[in-house]
Amino acid sequence: MITRPKLVIGVLGLLFLLQSSPLSASDIVFNGGFEGGTYSSTVGGYTNNGVPVGWTANSGFDSYPGYNFVTTTNPHSGSYDLRIGNDDGEDLPTLSQTFSDVSGDTYSGSIWVLYGGAGTGDTLPFFDLSVDGTNHVALNYLASGSWTEYTFSFTGLGSDTLTISGNTSPSEWYVDDVAVNAASSTVTPEPGTLLLFGTFLAGAGLFRLRQIAASSR
């Protein structure tokens, strides 16, 4: 009979695919799309009820809650985006998030930004995205008035802090879909997981062989 060899080969093939195929790595930025809700933050005596969950605001962000908050105005995706930017010359608003990664590994990131004051003639606005104090995205008054993706990369230190900031007049910067992933975009399954799943498949194959043998009697 040819059924048994086919079944055994199928089981072995699944084991090989599981061991050799990478698994997708997940985004390590929490609430980068700003869909995860807001909370009330108080820094420097200022309170802002529109701070995105998972992010830390500074006093500049909290001091002008009418400028800096999660909004539904014009999201790039989903239902929410972030509005940030005090007037030129005012305290700089920042949002930051610290995450764990693998020291020495390369990480790639992306962010979508829309400049609400495009075409107004004000030359002072700016927007920055930094990791551990080093700028990786730096925009000015020439930034696009439509959603534009900007990419960056950095080497992980084991724990890194991503910060976004910006000032503008007469409108704000809109931000959405902040993401950071391992540059390889893959992770390797743990050997124990492979062994457990392989044992399961082998057991299932043996059970099926016994069913076939019994039915052929």
C-alpha positions in Angstrom: 0.0 0.0 0.0 1.2 3.6 -0.7 -0.9 5.3 1.9 1.5 4.7 4.8 4.6 6.1 3.1 2.7 9.2 2.0 1.5 9.8 5.5 5.0 9.4 7.1 6.5 11.6 4.4 3.8 14.2 5.1 4.6 14.2 8.9 8.3 14.6 8.2 7.7 17.3 5.7 5.7 19.3 8.3 8.4 18.9 10.8 11.0 20.2 8.3 8.9 23.2 7.4 8.3 24.1 11.0 12.0 23.9 11.8 13.2 25.8 8.7 10.5 28.4 8.3 11.0 31.7 10.3 8.2 33.2 12.3 7.1 36.8 11.9 8.6 39.2 14.5 6.1 41.6 16.1 6.2 45.3 16.4 7.9 46.3 19.7 6.2 49.8 19.9 3.1 49.6 22.1 0.1 51.6 20.8 2.0 53.0 17.9 -1.3 53.5 16.0 -2.9 55.3 19.0 -5.9 53.0 19.0 -5.2 51.8 22.5 -6.9 54.6 24.5 -5.8 57.6 26.5 -5.0 58.5 30.1 -4.6 61.6 32.2 -1.0 62.8 32.7 0.2 65.6 35.0 3.7 66.9 34.6 5.0 70.3 35.9 1.6 71.1 37.3 -0.1 70.7 33.9 -2.7 68.0 33.2 -3.5 66.5 29.8 -6.3 63.9 29.5 -5.5 63.0 26.0 -2.1 61.3 26.4 -1.9 57.9 24.5 -1.6 54.8 26.6 1.9 53.4 26.6 3.5 56.8 26.0 5.1 59.3 28.5 4.4 63.0 28.1 6.6 65.9 29.2 5.4 69.2 30.7 5.4 70.8 27.2 2.9 68.2 26.0 0.7 68.5 29.1 0.8 72.3 29.3 -1.2 72.6 26.1 -3.9 69.9 26.0 -5.7 71.7 23.2 -2.7 71.2 20.9 -1.4 67.9 22.0 -3.8 64.9 22.2 -5.1 61.7 20.5 -7.6 62.8 17.9 -10.0 61.3 15.3 -9.3 64.3 12.9 -7.5 62.6 10.1 -6.0 59.2 10.9 -3.7 57.5 8.4 -5.2 54.1 9.5 -7.7 53.0 12.0 -9.8 55.6 13.9 -7.2 57.6 15.8 -4.0 59.5 15.3 -1.8 61.9 17.4 -1.8 65.6 17.2 1.4 67.3 18.5 2.9 70.8 18.3 2.9 73.9 20.5 3.3 77.3 18.9 6.7 78.4 17.7 8.9 79.4 20.6 6.7 77.7 23.3 7.9 74.8 25.4 8.6 71.8 23.2 6.1 68.9 23.6 7.5 65.4 23.6 6.1 61.9 23.8 8.4 59.0 24.6 8.3 55.2 25.0 11.0 52.9 26.3 11.1 49.3 25.1 13.3 46.3 25.5 15.2 44.8 22.6 18.3 42.8 21.8 21.6 44.6 22.4 23.6 44.7 19.1 20.7 43.8 16.8 19.6 46.1 14.1 16.1 47.5 14.1 14.1 49.2 11.4 11.3 51.7 12.1 8.7 53.7 10.3 6.4 56.6 11.1 3.6 58.3 9.2 3.5 62.1 9.5 1.2 64.8 8.1 2.1 68.5 8.5 -1.1 70.5 9.1 0.5 73.9 8.3 1.8 73.0 4.8 1.8 76.0 2.5 1.4 78.7 5.2 4.8 80.3 4.8 5.9 79.8 8.4 9.5 78.6 8.3 10.0 77.8 12.0 8.0 74.5 12.4 10.0 71.3 13.0 9.3 67.7 13.9 11.8 65.1 15.2 11.9 61.4 15.9 14.9 60.3 18.0 16.1 57.1 19.6 18.2 57.5 22.8 18.6 61.2 21.9 19.8 60.7 18.4 17.6 62.2 15.6 16.5 59.7 13.0 13.7 61.7 11.4 14.0 65.5 11.1 11.3 67.5 9.3 10.7 71.2 8.8 8.2 73.5 7.2 8.7 71.9 3.8 7.2 68.6 5.1 4.2 67.2 3.1 0.6 68.2 3.9 -0.5 64.6 3.2 0.4 61.5 5.0 4.0 60.5 4.3 5.9 57.5 5.6 9.5 58.1 7.0 11.8 55.2 7.8 14.8 54.8 10.1 17.1 52.2 11.6 19.2 51.9 14.8 21.2 49.4 16.8 19.5 48.1 19.9 21.1 48.6 23.3 18.9 46.2 25.2 16.6 49.1 26.3 15.9 52.1 24.1 13.8 55.1 24.2 11.9 56.5 21.2 10.8 60.1 21.4 8.7 62.3 19.1 8.5 66.0 19.3 7.6 69.1 17.3 6.5 72.7 17.3 4.4 74.5 14.7 2.2 77.5 14.0 -0.6 77.9 13.0 -1.4 74.2 12.8 -0.1 70.9 14.3 1.8 67.8 13.2 -0.3 64.7 12.8 1.4 61.3 13.6 0.2 57.7 13.1 1.4 54.1 12.8 4.8 54.3 14.6 6.5 50.9 14.4 9.8 49.3 15.2 10.7 45.8 14.1 13.9 43.6 14.1 15.5 44.2 10.7 15.5 40.4 10.0 11.7 40.3 10.6 12.2 36.7 11.8 12.6 34.8 15.0 13.6 31.2 15.5 11.3 28.8 17.3 12.6 27.4 20.6 14.0 23.9 20.3 11.6 22.7 23.0 8.6 24.0 20.9 9.9 22.1 17.9 10.3 18.9 19.9 6.8 19.2 21.5 5.1 19.9 18.2 7.1 17.2 16.4 6.1 14.7 19.0 2.5 15.7 18.5 2.7 15.2 14.8 4.4 11.9 15.1 1.8 10.7 17.5 -1.0 11.8 15.2 0.7 10.0 12.3 1.0 6.8 14.2 -2.6 7.0 15.3 -3.7 7.4 11.7 -1.6 4.5 10.5 -3.3 2.3 13.1 -6.7 3.4 11.8 -5.7 2.6 8.3 -4.4 -0.8 9.3 -7.5 -1.6 11.3 -9.8 -0.6 8.4 -7.9 -2.8 5.9 -8.4 -6.0 7.9 
